[in-house]
Amino acid sequence: MSTTARTRRAAELRAVLNNASHEYYQLDAPSLSDADYDRAFRELQSLEAEYPELRTPDSPTMRVGAEPVSALAKHTHLVPMISLGNAFDEGELAEWEERITRLIGDDARKAGYVTELKIDGAAVSLTYVNGVFTVGATRGNGIIGENVTANLRTVRDVPLTLRGDDVPPLVEIRGECYLPFSLFEKLNEERVAAGEPVFANPRNSAAGSLRQLDPGVSAQRPLRFFGYTVAAPGGMPLPFEGQWELLETLARWGIPVAPHRRKCATIDEVNEWAREVEHHVRGVLDFAIDGGVIKVDSLRLQDELGIVGGREPRWAIARKFAPDIAETTLLDIRVNVGRTGSLNPFAVLEAVEIGGTTVQLATLHNFDLIRSKDLRVGDAVLVKRAGDVIPQVIGPVPEKRDPANPPQPVEIPVECPACRTPVLRDEEEIAIYCPNVACPDRQLEALVHFASRGAMDIRGLSYARIEQLIAARMIHDVADLYSITAAQLLELDRFADKSSEALVDAITASKTQPLSRVLFGLGIRHVGQIAAQLLARHFGTMDALGAARAEDILALRGVGNTIALAVVAYFEDPSSAALVEKLKAQGLTMSEPASVVAGGAFAGMTFVVTGTLPTLSRSQATELIESQGGRVTSGVSKATSVVVVGDDAGSKLEKATALGVETIGEAELLRRAGGA
C-alpha cells in the first residue's frame, strides 16, 4: 500500500470510528455493529503501530494506551473558569433579577433566561485547535488547572474532533464530567467482587478518576461528559449570540448537552421549571444534580453585566436544591412478599432528610444486590432519592465500620417470613420466592395488583381498603371481590351509602375489561402487560389459552420459553384453574375483542409517546396506536417512525429532532387514526 493510500485509509477509519462514537454516545442510534467497529479499530491500530506518523490527535486509538505519568502538569485556561453565586429559594432568585435590572434596566427581562441542570460532577475544560481536541484540564483554581488530557480522551462521549464548518480555530469548551448512577453502582459491585473498597459517591469518583496518573485506570471508569459553555480568546467571533443558541451549537458540534434545559421568558417561568426539576425530574435522572443554573440569554448583555470581583458572573446564578444523597444508618433489612411470591428486601433507615423529604425506607431490589454491595445491618450507608417515593441505597461506607466489631453479612432467607413455607429459587433467576399461593402476603399483593390501573382498574379499591376487606374476612381471592354487596360494606368503618355503592359499581364495571387485562391482573409469573396482550390477541379466549401447550405459545412472536412454561404451569395448578373458573362464574370477560384494524392507519409503524398529552393518558394513546396496527416503544432511534409529543417532552423530543424523526401532537395522532 502506498503512502498516499495508507494516509487515506487511516483518515477513512478515523472518520468511521469517530462517527460511530457520535451515533452511539450522543444520538443513541448506532448504525455500525460492535463487530464492525472492532474490526475497523484493530485495522487502524495496526496501521498506526506500523506507521506511527499516521497517528493524529483525533485518532480513536488515543482513547486508550497512553503511558502513565509521574505527576499531572499544570494548564492555564484561555479564559478563567469562574464560580457561580447561589440562590436557595425563589425570594433570593427575585433579588438576583432585581440586582441585574438596576444595572441594565429591563433588557435582561426582555432577553429572557435560559435554565440548565447543574450537574454535580467535576468541572473540566476541553481545548480544541482547528476542531481537534488537544488539551483537557480540571478547573483547579479557575485560572490554572491540571492537564488531564490523556484521561479525558478515555471519556467516550468527549468528541476528539468537533463537527461542523463554523468551529472557531481556538476554543475551550467547559462542562462537567460525571458518573451515571447506574454505572457507578455497577462499578462498585465490580469493586466488591474484586475485594476492593467501594467509592463513596459519584462526584468524588469522577474527580478521582480524572486525576489518575495512569490513563488506563481512567479508561476503566465509565465517565460521561456534558458541555455547557464556550470560552475563546478576546475578539474571536463566535457563531451564536445567546446562551440557548450556544447550547444548540454545542450539540451540533457533537458535544453532549444536558437534557431538560429550557428557554424562559420570565422569572416566574424559571421558578416553575425549578420546582418541576427539583420535585419530579431530579428523581428519575441517572446522574446527580444539585440545582439548576439560570443565565441571561443574551451574550451581549452578559458582557455588559460582567463579573463581580473576578469571581462570580452577574448574569448567571445557581438555583440550589436540597441534597438528594445523604448518609444515614441501615437499621434493619426486612422483606415484603410480592404477588407472585417473590421476596423483596427493603431497608429500614435511621430517618434522614433528602431533598426536603424525610426518608426511613429504601428499596434494596434483591438479595444478590445486597450481597454484591456488601450491605450489613448497622452500616453507615449512602441513600439517593430516586423519585418522589422510591429512595435507593447506593452502598455502604465501609471505612466507618468498627474493625473490632464489624456488622455481620446478611443471611438470605430460607423460608417465607409470612407463612414459613420453604422458599424456592430458579437457577436462571435472581429472585427467591414463596411457592405457597395461600400465603397471606401473596394474597394481599395479588388483590392490590388485580385492582390496579394497568389491570382491572377498580377505582376506589385502595391498598388500605383491601386490607380492611381481608381483615373483615369478606375476601380471600380476587374472585371474592365480585360477591361483595353495598350492605356488607356499610358495616365497615369509613364507608357510607355513596362510597359503598360507588365501590360496588366500580367492581361490577371491571367485569367488562378484556381478557388481556384479566390475564395481567391474575399475576401469572413473567406475564406483564405486553405479554398479556400478545397472548390474549393470539388465543382469543381464556379457554383456548388454558388448553395451549408450551409449543403452541412459543409459536407466538415475542413470547419466549420462560413465559410459555409459566403460563402452562399456571393453568396446570389446580388452585389457579379453580380461580379462573370462579371468575368465569362471576361474569368477567374471558375473550379479547379483535381490536386491531386490518391494514390500520399505523400498520408497520413504530411510535414513541413522550410528555403529557392534553386528553389521552399514556396507556390510552398506546392502545389507540396499537389498535391501528402500530407498535409503541420506549426509546427514540432511527427506526422510530413518529414521536407523539405532549407538554414537558424533554430529552426524547431533543433526540427525535437530532435524528430527524417526525414529531406530532395528540390532535394529529387522532386525525391520522381516523378520529378513533
C-alpha positions as CSV (number, residue, x, y, z in Angstrom):
1,M,0.0,0.0,0.0
2,S,1.4,3.4,-1.0
3,T,2.0,6.2,1.5
4,T,-0.9,8.1,0.0
5,A,-3.2,5.1,0.2
6,R,-2.2,4.4,3.8
7,T,-2.9,8.0,4.8
8,R,-6.3,8.0,3.0
9,R,-7.2,4.6,4.6
10,A,-6.3,5.9,8.1
11,A,-8.4,9.0,7.6
12,E,-11.3,6.9,6.5
13,L,-11.1,4.6,9.5
14,R,-10.8,7.6,11.9
15,A,-13.9,9.2,10.3
16,V,-15.9,5.9,10.5
17,L,-14.9,5.3,14.2
18,N,-15.5,8.8,15.3
19,N,-18.9,8.9,13.6
20,A,-19.8,5.6,15.2
21,S,-18.9,7.0,18.7
22,H,-21.1,10.1,18.0
23,E,-24.0,7.9,16.9
24,Y,-23.6,5.6,19.9
25,Y,-22.9,8.1,22.8
26,Q,-24.8,11.2,21.7
27,L,-27.6,10.0,19.4
28,D,-28.1,6.6,21.0
29,A,-28.7,5.3,17.4
30,P,-25.7,3.3,16.3
31,S,-25.5,2.2,12.7
32,L,-22.2,0.3,13.0
33,S,-22.3,-3.1,14.7
34,D,-19.9,-3.9,17.5
35,A,-18.1,-6.4,15.4
36,D,-17.6,-3.9,12.5
37,Y,-16.4,-1.3,15.0
38,D,-13.9,-3.7,16.5
39,R,-12.6,-4.7,13.0
40,A,-12.1,-1.1,12.0
41,F,-10.5,-0.2,15.3
42,R,-8.0,-3.1,15.0
43,E,-7.1,-2.2,11.5
44,L,-6.4,1.4,12.5
45,Q,-4.3,0.3,15.5
46,S,-2.3,-2.0,13.2
47,L,-1.7,0.8,10.7
48,E,-0.6,3.3,13.4
49,A,1.6,0.7,15.0
50,E,3.5,0.1,11.8
51,Y,3.4,3.7,10.6
52,P,3.4,6.0,13.7
53,E,3.4,9.1,11.6
54,L,-0.3,8.2,10.7
55,R,-1.4,8.7,14.3
56,T,-3.2,12.0,14.8
57,P,-4.6,13.7,18.0
58,D,-8.2,12.9,16.9
59,S,-7.5,9.2,16.4
60,P,-9.9,6.9,18.4
61,T,-6.8,4.8,19.4
62,M,-5.7,7.8,21.5
63,R,-8.6,7.0,23.9
64,V,-6.6,4.1,25.4
65,G,-3.0,3.1,25.8
66,A,-1.3,6.3,27.0
67,E,1.7,5.9,29.3
68,P,1.3,6.6,33.0
69,V,2.8,9.9,34.2
70,S,4.6,10.7,37.4
71,A,2.7,13.9,38.1
72,L,0.0,16.0,36.5
73,A,1.3,19.0,34.6
74,K,-0.3,22.5,35.1
75,H,-2.5,24.1,32.5
76,T,-3.6,27.8,32.2
77,H,-7.1,28.2,30.9
78,L,-7.6,30.5,27.9
79,V,-10.2,32.4,30.0
80,P,-10.7,32.0,33.8
81,M,-13.3,29.4,34.9
82,I,-15.4,31.4,37.3
83,S,-17.8,30.2,40.0
84,L,-21.5,30.9,40.4
85,G,-23.4,32.7,43.2
86,N,-26.2,30.8,44.8
87,A,-29.9,31.4,45.3
88,F,-31.6,29.0,47.7
89,D,-35.2,29.9,47.1
90,E,-37.5,31.9,44.9
91,G,-37.0,35.1,47.0
92,E,-33.3,35.1,46.5
93,L,-33.8,34.5,42.8
94,A,-36.1,37.5,42.6
95,E,-33.4,39.6,44.4
96,W,-30.9,38.5,41.7
97,E,-33.2,39.6,39.0
98,E,-33.7,42.9,40.8
99,R,-29.9,43.5,41.0
100,I,-29.3,43.0,37.3
101,T,-32.4,45.1,36.4
102,R,-30.9,48.0,38.4
103,L,-27.8,47.7,36.3
104,I,-29.2,47.3,32.8
105,G,-32.9,48.1,33.1
106,D,-35.5,45.8,31.6
107,D,-33.1,44.5,28.9
108,A,-32.5,41.2,30.8
109,R,-36.2,40.6,31.2
110,K,-36.8,41.3,27.5
111,A,-33.9,38.9,26.5
112,G,-35.3,36.1,28.7
113,Y,-33.4,33.4,30.6
114,V,-32.0,30.0,29.9
115,T,-32.3,27.3,32.6
116,E,-29.9,24.3,32.7
117,L,-29.4,21.4,35.1
118,K,-26.5,22.0,37.5
119,I,-24.5,18.7,37.1
120,D,-22.9,17.5,40.4
121,G,-19.6,16.3,38.8
122,A,-16.1,17.5,38.2
123,A,-15.7,20.7,36.1
124,V,-13.3,20.5,33.2
125,S,-12.3,22.4,30.1
126,L,-11.6,20.9,26.6
127,T,-9.4,22.9,24.3
128,Y,-9.9,22.4,20.5
129,V,-7.5,23.7,17.9
130,N,-8.9,23.8,14.4
131,G,-11.7,21.5,15.7
132,V,-9.3,18.8,17.2
133,F,-9.2,18.0,20.9
134,T,-5.7,18.9,22.1
135,V,-5.8,19.7,25.8
136,G,-8.1,18.7,28.7
137,A,-7.8,20.2,32.2
138,T,-9.5,20.3,35.5
139,R,-10.9,23.5,36.8
140,G,-8.2,23.9,39.5
141,N,-8.3,27.4,41.0
142,G,-10.2,28.7,38.0
143,I,-7.1,30.1,36.3
144,I,-4.7,27.2,36.4
145,G,-5.9,23.6,36.4
146,E,-4.2,20.2,35.9
147,N,-3.6,18.7,32.5
148,V,-5.6,15.5,32.3
149,T,-5.8,15.3,28.5
150,A,-4.9,11.5,28.3
151,N,-7.6,10.8,30.9
152,L,-10.3,12.9,29.2
153,R,-9.5,11.1,25.9
154,T,-10.9,7.9,27.6
155,V,-14.3,9.6,28.1
156,R,-16.2,8.1,25.2
157,D,-18.6,10.9,24.6
158,V,-15.9,13.6,24.5
159,P,-15.5,14.1,20.7
160,L,-11.9,14.0,19.5
161,T,-13.0,16.2,16.6
162,L,-15.8,18.7,16.5
163,R,-18.3,18.5,13.7
164,G,-19.3,21.5,11.5
165,D,-17.7,24.2,9.5
166,D,-18.2,27.1,12.0
167,V,-15.9,25.8,14.8
168,P,-13.5,28.6,15.8
169,P,-9.8,27.9,15.3
170,L,-9.2,28.0,19.0
171,V,-11.9,27.4,21.6
172,E,-12.3,26.0,25.1
173,I,-15.5,24.1,25.9
174,R,-16.4,23.9,29.6
175,G,-18.5,21.2,31.2
176,E,-18.8,18.6,33.8
177,C,-17.5,15.0,33.9
178,Y,-19.8,12.7,35.9
179,L,-20.5,9.1,36.6
180,P,-24.1,8.0,35.9
181,F,-25.8,6.3,38.9
182,S,-26.3,3.1,37.1
183,L,-22.7,2.8,36.0
184,F,-21.5,4.0,39.4
185,E,-23.4,1.1,41.1
186,K,-22.1,-1.4,38.6
187,L,-18.5,-0.1,39.2
188,N,-19.0,-0.5,43.0
189,E,-20.4,-4.1,42.5
190,E,-17.3,-5.0,40.5
191,R,-15.0,-3.5,43.2
192,V,-16.8,-5.5,45.9
193,A,-16.3,-8.7,43.8
194,A,-12.6,-7.9,43.4
195,G,-12.2,-7.3,47.1
196,E,-11.6,-3.5,46.6
197,P,-13.2,-0.7,48.7
198,V,-16.3,0.9,47.2
199,F,-16.4,4.5,46.1
200,A,-18.3,6.9,48.4
201,N,-20.3,8.9,45.8
202,P,-20.4,9.6,42.0
203,R,-18.9,13.1,42.3
204,N,-15.8,12.1,44.2
205,S,-15.4,9.1,42.0
206,A,-15.5,11.2,38.9
207,A,-12.9,13.7,40.2
208,G,-10.6,10.9,41.4
209,S,-10.9,9.1,38.0
210,L,-9.8,12.3,36.2
211,R,-6.7,12.8,38.3
212,Q,-5.3,9.3,37.8
213,L,-1.7,9.2,36.8
214,D,-2.4,6.1,34.7
215,P,-4.9,6.8,31.9
216,G,-5.5,3.0,31.8
217,V,-7.2,3.3,35.2
218,S,-9.4,6.2,33.9
219,A,-10.3,4.1,30.9
220,Q,-11.9,1.5,33.2
221,R,-14.1,4.1,34.8
222,P,-17.4,4.8,32.9
223,L,-17.1,8.6,32.9
224,R,-19.5,10.8,30.9
225,F,-19.5,14.5,29.9
226,F,-21.9,17.4,29.5
227,G,-20.8,20.7,28.0
228,Y,-22.5,24.0,28.9
229,T,-20.4,26.9,27.7
230,V,-17.7,28.1,25.4
231,A,-14.6,30.3,26.0
232,A,-12.4,31.9,23.3
233,P,-9.6,34.5,23.3
234,G,-10.9,38.1,23.3
235,G,-12.2,39.3,20.0
236,M,-12.6,35.9,18.4
237,P,-16.0,35.8,16.7
238,L,-18.4,33.0,17.8
239,P,-21.3,31.6,15.8
240,F,-24.0,32.4,18.3
241,E,-25.5,35.4,20.1
242,G,-27.3,33.9,23.1
243,Q,-26.9,31.1,25.6
244,W,-29.7,29.0,24.1
245,E,-28.1,29.3,20.6
246,L,-24.7,28.4,22.2
247,L,-26.2,25.1,23.7
248,E,-27.7,24.3,20.3
249,T,-24.4,24.9,18.6
250,L,-22.6,22.7,21.1
251,A,-25.0,19.8,20.3
252,R,-24.5,20.4,16.6
253,W,-20.7,20.3,17.1
254,G,-21.1,16.9,18.7
255,I,-20.8,17.9,22.4
256,P,-23.3,16.2,24.7
257,V,-25.6,18.8,26.3
258,A,-27.6,18.0,29.4
259,P,-31.4,17.4,28.9
260,H,-34.3,19.4,30.4
261,R,-32.9,22.8,29.6
262,R,-35.5,25.5,28.9
263,K,-35.8,29.0,27.5
264,C,-37.9,31.1,29.9
265,A,-39.5,34.4,29.2
266,T,-40.0,35.4,32.8
267,I,-38.6,34.7,36.3
268,D,-42.0,33.0,37.1
269,E,-41.3,30.5,34.3
270,V,-37.8,30.0,35.8
271,N,-39.4,29.2,39.2
272,E,-41.9,26.8,37.6
273,W,-39.0,25.0,35.9
274,A,-37.0,24.8,39.1
275,R,-40.0,23.3,41.0
276,E,-40.6,20.8,38.3
277,V,-36.9,19.7,38.2
278,E,-36.5,19.5,41.9
279,H,-39.6,17.6,42.7
280,H,-40.2,15.5,39.6
281,V,-37.3,15.4,37.1
282,R,-34.4,15.1,39.5
283,G,-35.6,11.8,41.0
284,V,-35.6,10.0,37.6
285,L,-32.3,11.2,36.3
286,D,-29.4,8.8,36.0
287,F,-26.9,11.4,37.2
288,A,-26.6,13.7,40.2
289,I,-27.6,17.4,40.1
290,D,-27.6,19.8,43.0
291,G,-29.7,22.5,41.4
292,G,-30.2,24.5,38.2
293,V,-28.3,27.3,36.6
294,I,-30.1,30.4,35.3
295,K,-28.4,32.7,32.7
296,V,-29.4,35.8,30.9
297,D,-29.8,34.6,27.4
298,S,-28.1,37.5,25.5
299,L,-24.3,37.2,25.3
300,R,-24.1,40.9,24.7
301,L,-25.9,41.6,28.0
302,Q,-23.7,39.0,29.7
303,D,-20.6,41.0,28.7
304,E,-22.3,44.3,29.8
305,L,-23.2,42.8,33.2
306,G,-19.7,41.5,33.8
307,I,-18.2,39.7,36.7
308,V,-18.2,40.6,40.5
309,G,-14.7,40.7,41.9
310,G,-13.3,38.5,39.2
311,R,-15.2,35.5,40.8
312,E,-18.9,35.4,40.0
313,P,-20.8,36.5,36.9
314,R,-23.7,38.9,37.5
315,W,-25.5,37.4,34.5
316,A,-25.8,33.8,35.9
317,I,-26.8,32.3,39.3
318,A,-27.2,28.7,40.6
319,R,-30.6,27.9,42.0
320,K,-29.6,25.3,44.6
321,F,-31.7,22.4,45.6
322,A,-31.7,20.4,48.8
323,P,-29.2,17.4,48.6
324,D,-30.6,14.2,47.1
325,I,-27.9,12.0,48.5
326,A,-27.4,11.6,52.2
327,E,-25.6,9.4,54.7
328,T,-27.5,7.5,57.4
329,T,-27.6,4.2,59.3
330,L,-29.0,0.9,58.0
331,L,-31.1,-0.2,61.0
332,D,-32.6,-3.3,59.5
333,I,-33.3,-5.3,56.3
334,R,-36.9,-6.5,56.1
335,V,-38.8,-8.5,53.4
336,N,-42.0,-7.9,51.5
337,V,-43.6,-10.8,49.8
338,G,-44.9,-9.8,46.3
339,R,-48.0,-11.0,44.4
340,T,-46.0,-13.8,42.6
341,G,-44.3,-14.8,45.8
342,S,-41.0,-13.0,45.2
343,L,-39.2,-12.0,48.4
344,N,-38.4,-8.3,48.1
345,P,-35.9,-6.9,50.7
346,F,-36.1,-3.3,51.8
347,A,-34.0,-1.1,54.1
348,V,-35.2,0.4,57.3
349,L,-33.1,3.5,57.9
350,E,-32.4,6.0,60.6
351,A,-34.6,8.9,59.5
352,V,-32.7,11.3,57.2
353,E,-33.9,14.3,55.2
354,I,-33.1,14.1,51.4
355,G,-34.4,16.7,49.1
356,G,-36.8,18.1,51.6
357,T,-38.3,14.7,52.4
358,T,-37.8,12.5,55.4
359,V,-36.7,9.1,54.3
360,Q,-36.9,6.0,56.6
361,L,-37.4,3.2,54.0
362,A,-35.5,2.4,50.8
363,T,-35.6,-0.3,48.1
364,L,-32.9,-3.0,48.0
365,H,-34.2,-4.9,44.9
366,N,-32.9,-8.4,45.7
367,F,-30.6,-10.4,48.0
368,D,-27.9,-10.8,45.3
369,L,-27.6,-7.0,45.2
370,I,-27.3,-6.8,49.0
371,R,-24.5,-9.4,48.8
372,S,-22.7,-7.7,45.9
373,K,-22.8,-4.3,47.6
374,D,-21.8,-6.0,50.9
375,L,-24.6,-4.2,52.8
376,R,-24.8,-5.0,56.5
377,V,-27.3,-4.1,59.2
378,G,-25.6,-1.3,61.3
379,D,-23.7,0.1,58.3
380,A,-23.4,3.8,57.5
381,V,-24.9,3.9,54.1
382,L,-25.4,6.4,51.3
383,V,-29.0,6.9,50.2
384,K,-30.3,8.5,47.0
385,R,-33.8,9.8,46.4
386,A,-34.7,8.1,43.2
387,G,-38.0,9.8,42.6
388,D,-40.6,11.2,44.9
389,V,-41.3,7.9,46.7
390,I,-38.6,5.3,46.0
391,P,-35.3,6.1,47.7
392,Q,-32.4,3.7,46.9
393,V,-29.4,2.6,49.0
394,I,-26.3,3.4,46.9
395,G,-23.9,1.4,49.1
396,P,-22.2,1.2,52.4
397,V,-19.4,3.4,53.8
398,P,-17.0,0.6,54.8
399,E,-14.4,2.8,56.4
400,K,-16.9,3.7,59.1
401,R,-17.2,0.1,60.2
402,D,-15.7,-0.8,63.6
403,P,-12.8,-3.1,62.7
404,A,-13.0,-4.8,66.1
405,N,-16.7,-5.5,65.8
406,P,-17.9,-5.3,62.1
407,P,-21.5,-5.9,61.3
408,Q,-22.3,-9.5,60.1
409,P,-23.2,-10.2,56.4
410,V,-26.9,-10.5,55.7
411,E,-28.4,-14.1,55.7
412,I,-30.5,-15.0,52.7
413,P,-33.9,-16.3,54.0
414,V,-34.6,-20.0,53.6
415,E,-38.4,-19.7,54.4
416,C,-41.1,-17.2,53.7
417,P,-41.4,-14.6,56.5
418,A,-45.2,-14.5,56.2
419,C,-46.2,-18.2,56.0
420,R,-42.9,-20.1,56.9
421,T,-43.0,-22.1,53.7
422,P,-39.5,-23.0,52.4
423,V,-38.5,-20.6,49.6
424,L,-37.5,-21.7,46.1
425,R,-35.0,-20.2,43.7
426,D,-34.9,-20.8,39.9
427,E,-31.3,-21.2,38.8
428,E,-31.9,-18.7,36.0
429,E,-33.4,-16.0,38.2
430,I,-32.1,-13.6,40.8
431,A,-35.2,-13.6,43.0
432,I,-36.2,-16.1,45.6
433,Y,-39.9,-16.7,46.1
434,C,-42.6,-18.3,48.2
435,P,-44.4,-21.1,46.3
436,N,-47.5,-21.1,48.6
437,V,-50.4,-19.5,46.7
438,A,-52.3,-19.3,50.0
439,C,-49.6,-17.2,51.6
440,P,-51.4,-14.2,53.2
441,D,-48.9,-11.6,52.0
442,R,-49.1,-13.0,48.4
443,Q,-52.9,-12.8,48.6
444,L,-52.8,-9.2,49.7
445,E,-50.4,-8.1,47.0
446,A,-52.3,-10.2,44.4
447,L,-55.5,-8.3,45.2
448,V,-53.8,-4.9,45.1
449,H,-52.3,-5.8,41.7
450,F,-55.6,-7.1,40.3
451,A,-57.4,-3.8,41.2
452,S,-54.6,-1.6,39.8
453,R,-55.0,0.8,36.9
454,G,-53.0,-1.3,34.5
455,A,-55.1,-4.4,35.3
456,M,-58.8,-4.3,36.2
457,D,-58.7,-0.6,37.1
458,I,-61.1,-0.8,40.0
459,R,-61.4,2.8,41.1
460,G,-61.6,3.3,44.9
461,L,-60.2,-0.1,45.8
462,S,-57.1,1.2,47.6
463,Y,-54.5,-0.8,49.5
464,A,-56.0,0.2,52.8
465,R,-59.5,-0.8,51.7
466,I,-58.2,-4.2,50.5
467,E,-56.6,-4.7,53.9
468,Q,-59.8,-3.8,55.5
469,L,-61.8,-6.3,53.4
470,I,-59.3,-9.1,54.2
471,A,-59.4,-8.3,58.0
472,A,-63.3,-8.5,57.8
473,R,-63.0,-11.9,56.1
474,M,-65.0,-10.7,53.2
475,I,-62.4,-11.7,50.6
476,H,-59.7,-14.3,50.2
477,D,-59.0,-14.1,46.5
478,V,-59.8,-11.8,43.6
479,A,-63.0,-13.6,42.6
480,D,-64.5,-12.8,46.1
481,L,-64.5,-9.1,45.2
482,Y,-67.4,-9.7,42.8
483,S,-69.6,-11.1,45.6
484,I,-69.3,-8.0,47.9
485,T,-72.5,-6.0,48.4
486,A,-73.1,-2.4,49.4
487,A,-74.8,-3.6,52.6
488,Q,-71.7,-5.5,53.6
489,L,-69.5,-2.5,53.1
490,L,-71.8,-0.3,55.2
491,E,-70.9,-2.5,58.2
492,L,-67.2,-1.4,57.9
493,D,-65.6,1.8,59.2
494,R,-65.3,4.8,56.8
495,F,-68.0,3.5,54.4
496,A,-71.2,5.5,53.8
497,D,-74.1,4.9,51.4
498,K,-72.5,6.7,48.5
499,S,-68.9,5.3,48.9
500,S,-70.3,1.7,49.3
501,E,-72.4,1.9,46.2
502,A,-69.5,3.6,44.2
503,L,-67.1,0.8,45.1
504,V,-69.6,-2.0,44.2
505,D,-70.3,-0.2,40.9
506,A,-66.6,0.1,40.1
507,I,-66.1,-3.6,40.9
508,T,-69.0,-4.5,38.6
509,A,-67.8,-2.2,35.8
510,S,-64.5,-4.1,35.8
511,K,-66.2,-7.2,34.5
512,T,-66.2,-5.6,31.1
513,Q,-62.4,-5.4,30.9
514,P,-61.0,-7.6,28.1
515,L,-59.1,-10.8,28.5
516,S,-55.7,-9.1,28.3
517,R,-56.5,-7.1,31.4
518,V,-57.7,-10.2,33.3
519,L,-54.6,-12.1,32.3
520,F,-52.3,-9.3,33.6
521,G,-54.4,-9.0,36.7
522,L,-54.1,-12.6,37.6
523,G,-50.4,-12.0,38.2
524,I,-49.0,-15.0,36.3
525,R,-45.3,-15.2,36.7
526,H,-43.3,-13.4,34.0
527,V,-46.6,-12.2,32.2
528,G,-46.5,-8.4,32.1
529,Q,-48.9,-6.1,30.2
530,I,-47.3,-6.6,26.8
531,A,-47.2,-10.4,27.1
532,A,-50.8,-10.5,28.3
533,Q,-51.9,-8.5,25.2
534,L,-50.0,-10.8,22.9
535,L,-51.4,-13.9,24.4
536,A,-55.0,-12.6,24.5
537,R,-54.9,-11.4,20.9
538,H,-53.4,-14.6,19.7
539,F,-55.6,-17.1,21.5
540,G,-58.7,-15.0,21.7
541,T,-60.3,-16.8,24.8
542,M,-59.2,-17.9,28.2
543,D,-60.3,-21.5,27.4
544,A,-58.0,-21.5,24.3
545,L,-55.1,-20.2,26.3
546,G,-55.7,-22.6,29.1
547,A,-55.6,-25.6,26.7
548,A,-52.5,-24.4,24.9
549,R,-49.3,-26.4,25.1
550,A,-45.9,-24.7,25.6
551,E,-45.0,-25.2,21.9
552,D,-48.3,-23.5,20.9
553,I,-47.4,-20.5,23.0
554,L,-43.8,-20.4,21.8
555,A,-45.1,-20.1,18.2
556,L,-46.2,-16.6,19.1
557,R,-43.6,-14.0,18.2
558,G,-42.4,-12.0,21.2
559,V,-43.1,-14.8,23.7
560,G,-40.1,-16.8,24.9
561,N,-39.7,-20.1,26.7
562,T,-39.9,-18.6,30.2
563,I,-43.3,-17.1,29.6
564,A,-44.6,-20.2,27.8
565,L,-43.6,-22.5,30.7
566,A,-45.0,-20.1,33.3
567,V,-48.4,-19.9,31.5
568,V,-48.7,-23.7,31.2
569,A,-47.7,-24.2,34.8
570,Y,-50.3,-21.6,35.9
571,F,-53.2,-23.4,34.2
572,E,-51.9,-26.8,35.4
573,D,-52.0,-25.7,39.0
574,P,-55.4,-26.8,40.5
575,S,-55.8,-23.7,42.6
576,S,-55.2,-21.4,39.7
577,A,-57.6,-23.3,37.5
578,A,-60.2,-23.1,40.2
579,L,-59.7,-19.3,40.5
580,V,-60.2,-18.9,36.7
581,E,-63.5,-20.9,36.9
582,K,-64.7,-18.7,39.8
583,L,-64.0,-15.6,37.7
584,K,-65.9,-17.1,34.8
585,A,-68.9,-17.8,37.1
586,Q,-68.8,-14.1,38.2
587,G,-69.3,-13.0,34.6
588,L,-65.9,-11.5,33.8
589,T,-65.0,-11.1,30.2
590,M,-62.9,-14.1,29.1
591,S,-62.3,-13.1,25.5
592,E,-60.3,-10.4,23.6
593,P,-62.0,-8.2,21.1
594,A,-60.5,-8.2,17.6
595,S,-59.4,-4.5,18.1
596,V,-56.6,-4.3,15.6
597,V,-57.8,-2.8,12.4
598,A,-56.7,-4.9,9.4
599,G,-54.4,-2.6,7.4
600,G,-54.8,0.0,10.1
601,A,-53.5,3.6,9.7
602,F,-50.3,2.8,11.7
603,A,-49.6,-0.7,10.3
604,G,-45.8,-1.3,10.3
605,M,-45.0,1.9,12.1
606,T,-43.1,2.4,15.4
607,F,-44.2,5.2,17.8
608,V,-42.8,6.8,21.0
609,V,-45.1,8.7,23.3
610,T,-43.5,11.4,25.4
611,G,-44.7,14.2,27.7
612,T,-48.2,14.8,29.0
613,L,-50.9,14.8,26.3
614,P,-53.9,17.1,26.5
615,T,-56.7,14.5,26.9
616,L,-55.2,11.0,26.4
617,S,-53.3,9.1,29.1
618,R,-50.1,7.3,28.1
619,S,-51.9,3.9,28.1
620,Q,-54.9,5.3,26.1
621,A,-52.5,6.7,23.4
622,T,-50.7,3.3,23.3
623,E,-54.0,1.4,22.9
624,L,-55.1,3.7,20.1
625,I,-51.8,3.3,18.2
626,E,-51.8,-0.5,18.7
627,S,-55.5,-0.7,17.6
628,Q,-54.4,0.8,14.3
629,G,-51.6,-1.7,13.8
630,G,-48.7,0.4,15.2
631,R,-46.1,-0.5,17.8
632,V,-45.1,1.7,20.8
633,T,-41.6,1.6,22.2
634,S,-39.9,3.5,25.0
635,G,-36.7,4.8,23.2
636,V,-36.2,7.1,20.2
637,S,-34.0,5.7,17.5
638,K,-33.6,5.9,13.7
639,A,-36.1,3.1,13.5
640,T,-38.8,5.3,15.1
641,S,-41.5,6.4,12.7
642,V,-43.2,9.1,14.7
643,V,-42.8,10.6,18.2
644,V,-46.1,11.8,19.8
645,V,-45.2,14.9,21.9
646,G,-47.1,16.4,24.8
647,D,-46.1,19.0,27.4
648,D,-42.7,18.7,29.0
649,A,-41.4,16.2,26.4
650,G,-37.8,16.6,27.4
651,S,-34.9,14.6,26.0
652,K,-36.9,12.3,23.8
653,L,-38.1,15.3,21.8
654,E,-34.5,16.5,21.6
655,K,-33.3,13.2,20.3
656,A,-36.1,13.0,17.8
657,T,-35.1,16.4,16.5
658,A,-31.5,15.4,16.3
659,L,-32.3,12.2,14.3
660,G,-34.9,13.9,12.0
661,V,-37.7,11.8,13.3
662,E,-41.2,13.2,12.7
663,T,-43.0,14.7,15.8
664,I,-46.7,15.2,16.1
665,G,-49.2,16.3,18.8
666,E,-52.3,14.5,20.1
667,A,-54.6,16.2,17.7
668,E,-52.6,15.0,14.7
669,L,-52.4,11.5,16.1
670,L,-56.2,11.4,16.4
671,R,-56.6,12.7,12.9
672,R,-54.4,10.1,11.4
673,A,-56.1,7.4,13.3
674,G,-59.4,8.5,11.7
675,G,-60.8,10.2,14.7
676,A,-60.6,7.0,16.7
